[in-house]
Amino acid sequence: VKLGCSNCDFTENKNMDQKLIKKFGEEIQEESCPNCKSNTFTIIETSLIIEELGDIAESTGTTVEILSTETEEGEMLFRTFGGIAAILRYKINY
């Protein structure tokens, strides 16, 4: 979630569960901008982290594989790493 103030152009990014965004949007209406203290602090943009990671991967030519938690491997990945992991491989030149 990208938050912003229309008064001073302050912006802030927050990561949260998609289910909490609507409630957070209602709560942020009560908040003041941490920079200028005006009440114009609102949600500017929302995006899913999986889409952002996919866009970054695509722009760098990286392969993305999604494992379901319905599989043993996916469940183990979720329990161990919280659901996000990367295997980095570099071409070795001798």
C-alpha positions as CSV (number, residue, x, y, z in Angstrom):
1,V,0.0,0.0,0.0
2,K,1.4,3.4,-0.9
3,L,0.2,6.2,1.3
4,G,0.6,9.9,0.5
5,C,-0.2,13.4,1.6
6,S,-1.6,15.8,-0.9
7,N,-0.5,18.8,1.2
8,C,3.3,18.1,1.4
9,D,3.8,15.2,-1.1
10,F,5.1,12.9,1.7
11,T,4.8,9.2,0.7
12,E,5.2,6.0,2.6
13,N,4.9,2.3,1.6
14,K,3.5,-0.4,3.9
15,N,3.2,-4.1,3.4
16,M,0.1,-5.8,4.7
17,D,-2.2,-8.7,4.2
18,Q,-4.6,-8.0,1.3
19,K,-7.6,-8.8,3.7
20,L,-6.6,-5.9,5.9
21,I,-6.4,-3.1,3.3
22,K,-10.1,-2.1,3.4
23,K,-10.0,-1.8,7.2
24,F,-6.7,0.1,7.1
25,G,-8.1,2.5,4.5
26,E,-10.9,3.4,6.9
27,E,-8.4,3.8,9.8
28,I,-6.0,5.9,7.8
29,Q,-8.8,8.5,7.4
30,E,-8.3,9.3,11.1
31,E,-4.5,9.7,10.8
32,S,-2.5,12.8,10.2
33,C,0.4,13.1,7.9
34,P,3.6,12.3,9.9
35,N,5.5,15.1,8.0
36,C,3.1,18.1,8.0
37,K,0.4,16.9,10.4
38,S,-2.4,17.7,7.9
39,N,-5.4,15.4,7.6
40,T,-4.9,14.8,3.8
41,F,-3.0,11.5,4.4
42,T,-4.7,8.7,2.3
43,I,-4.0,5.6,0.3
44,I,-2.7,6.5,-3.1
45,E,-2.1,3.0,-4.6
46,T,-2.4,-0.7,-3.7
47,S,-0.6,-3.5,-5.4
48,L,0.0,-7.2,-4.7
49,I,3.6,-8.1,-3.8
50,I,3.4,-11.2,-6.1
51,E,2.7,-8.9,-9.1
52,E,5.5,-6.5,-8.2
53,L,8.0,-9.4,-7.8
54,G,6.8,-10.9,-11.1
55,D,7.4,-7.5,-12.9
56,I,10.9,-7.3,-11.4
57,A,11.6,-10.9,-12.4
58,E,10.3,-10.3,-15.9
59,S,12.4,-7.2,-16.4
60,T,15.6,-9.0,-15.4
61,G,14.9,-12.2,-17.4
62,T,14.3,-14.3,-14.3
63,T,12.1,-17.4,-14.1
64,V,9.4,-17.4,-11.4
65,E,7.9,-20.6,-10.2
66,I,4.9,-20.6,-7.8
67,L,4.5,-23.6,-5.5
68,S,1.1,-24.4,-4.0
69,T,0.9,-25.1,-0.2
70,E,-1.2,-28.1,-1.3
71,T,2.1,-29.8,-2.2
72,E,4.6,-31.1,0.4
73,E,7.3,-28.9,-1.1
74,G,5.1,-25.8,-1.0
75,E,4.0,-26.4,2.6
76,M,7.6,-26.9,3.6
77,L,8.6,-23.6,1.8
78,F,5.8,-21.8,3.5
79,R,6.6,-23.0,7.0
80,T,10.4,-22.5,6.7
81,F,10.6,-19.2,4.8
82,G,7.1,-17.6,5.2
83,G,6.3,-18.4,1.6
84,I,8.9,-16.4,-0.4
85,A,12.3,-17.8,-1.4
86,A,14.8,-17.4,-4.2
87,I,17.5,-19.7,-5.7
88,L,20.2,-17.5,-7.2
89,R,22.4,-19.0,-9.8
90,Y,25.3,-17.2,-11.4
91,K,27.3,-18.3,-14.4
92,I,30.7,-19.3,-13.4
93,N,33.6,-18.2,-15.6
94,Y,37.0,-19.8,-15.1
